[in-house]
Amino acid sequence: DGAVASLSKEDIDYVNEVVLRRLRIHKPWQTPLNPAPDLSWHEPVCTLADWRHKDVEVEVGNGIAFVVFNRPNENNSLQDTMNFGLNDALIDLHKRKDDLRVAVFTAKGRMYCAGGDPKSWQAGAARLRGEQIQGDGTVANRCVDP
């Protein structure tokens, strides 16, 4: 409607006072932040020592790791298999932070990463409409079972 709500000076002063009172009581600047990452959000399906992903390759050398996107025919666009492979790599690289000095992220093909894969999004939308879709609608290589 183009309507704009305006706050009175009293409302603004009240909000300012409440915020400042909470800041004076809680003193958040005195609480040190916890820099430890929360890795509980993803359960890896394989490790760097037992790598089975095909769309993301990992090579580990003396103090260095290479994470290589391997969907060159799709311009390394991100979809489920790439996301899971990348998450597995990141979590395992974090576990080895004491013996790895650098991680290089690169890709096969002419493009590092085209972003999200629209075919994957379209397949997800089709599933929501109740359509039967094989795979995720993309050309991808699932993690190989041992």
C-alpha positions in Angstrom: 0.0 0.0 0.0 3.0 2.3 0.2 2.2 2.9 3.9 5.2 3.8 6.0 5.1 3.3 9.8 6.8 6.0 11.8 8.0 5.7 15.4 7.6 8.5 17.9 10.6 9.9 19.7 9.3 8.3 22.9 9.2 4.9 21.2 12.8 5.3 19.9 14.0 6.5 23.3 12.3 3.5 25.0 13.9 1.0 22.6 17.3 2.6 23.0 17.0 2.5 26.8 16.0 -1.2 26.8 18.9 -2.1 24.6 21.4 -0.1 26.6 20.1 -1.6 29.9 20.5 -5.1 28.6 24.0 -4.3 27.3 25.0 -2.9 30.7 23.7 -6.0 32.5 25.0 -8.7 30.2 28.2 -7.1 29.0 28.6 -9.4 26.0 32.0 -7.8 25.2 33.4 -9.5 28.3 32.5 -13.0 27.2 35.1 -14.6 25.0 33.9 -16.1 21.8 34.2 -19.9 21.4 36.3 -20.3 18.1 35.7 -24.0 18.0 33.7 -25.0 15.0 30.5 -27.0 15.3 31.0 -30.1 13.2 27.9 -32.0 14.4 25.7 -30.8 11.5 27.3 -33.3 9.0 28.1 -37.0 9.4 30.8 -37.9 6.8 30.3 -41.0 4.7 34.0 -41.4 4.1 37.4 -40.0 5.2 40.4 -38.8 3.3 42.1 -42.2 4.0 39.0 -44.0 2.5 37.8 -41.5 -0.1 35.0 -42.8 -2.3 33.4 -39.6 -3.8 33.8 -39.3 -7.5 32.5 -35.7 -8.1 35.0 -34.3 -5.6 38.5 -35.8 -5.5 41.0 -35.3 -2.7 44.7 -35.8 -2.9 46.8 -35.4 0.3 50.6 -34.9 0.2 53.2 -33.8 2.7 51.4 -30.9 4.5 49.2 -30.1 1.5 45.8 -31.2 0.4 44.2 -30.7 -3.1 40.4 -30.7 -3.3 39.3 -31.1 -6.9 35.8 -30.6 -8.3 35.3 -33.3 -10.9 32.2 -32.4 -13.0 33.9 -30.7 -15.9 31.1 -31.5 -18.4 28.7 -29.6 -16.2 31.1 -26.8 -15.4 31.5 -28.2 -11.9 28.0 -26.9 -10.9 27.0 -27.7 -7.4 24.4 -30.3 -6.5 24.0 -33.0 -3.9 27.0 -35.2 -4.7 29.3 -32.2 -4.9 28.0 -30.7 -1.7 28.4 -34.0 0.2 31.9 -34.6 -1.1 32.9 -31.0 -0.3 31.4 -31.3 3.2 33.2 -34.6 3.8 36.5 -33.1 2.6 36.2 -30.0 4.8 35.4 -31.9 7.9 38.2 -34.4 7.4 40.6 -31.6 6.5 39.7 -29.9 9.8 40.4 -33.1 11.7 43.9 -33.0 10.2 44.6 -29.4 10.8 47.7 -30.2 12.8 49.6 -32.0 10.0 48.2 -30.1 6.9 49.5 -26.6 6.3 47.5 -25.7 3.2 44.5 -26.8 1.2 44.2 -26.0 -2.5 40.7 -26.0 -4.0 40.7 -26.4 -7.7 38.6 -28.1 -10.5 38.9 -30.1 -13.7 37.7 -28.5 -16.9 37.4 -24.9 -18.0 35.5 -23.5 -15.1 36.1 -23.8 -11.3 32.4 -23.8 -10.4 29.3 -22.5 -12.2 27.3 -22.2 -9.0 24.2 -24.2 -8.2 23.0 -26.7 -10.7 19.5 -25.6 -12.1 18.7 -29.2 -13.2 19.0 -30.3 -9.5 16.6 -27.4 -8.5 14.2 -28.4 -11.2 14.2 -32.0 -10.1 13.6 -31.0 -6.5 10.6 -28.9 -7.6 9.3 -31.8 -9.7 9.5 -34.1 -6.6 7.5 -31.5 -4.6 4.8 -31.7 -7.3 4.7 -35.5 -6.8 6.6 -36.4 -10.0 8.9 -39.4 -10.1 12.5 -38.4 -10.8 15.4 -40.8 -11.0 18.5 -39.6 -9.3 18.7 -35.9 -8.7 18.0 -34.8 -12.2 21.7 -34.2 -13.0 24.6 -36.1 -14.4 26.5 -37.0 -11.2 28.5 -39.7 -9.6 27.3 -40.9 -6.2 29.7 -41.9 -3.5 30.8 -45.4 -4.2 29.9 -48.1 -1.6 32.9 -50.0 -0.3 
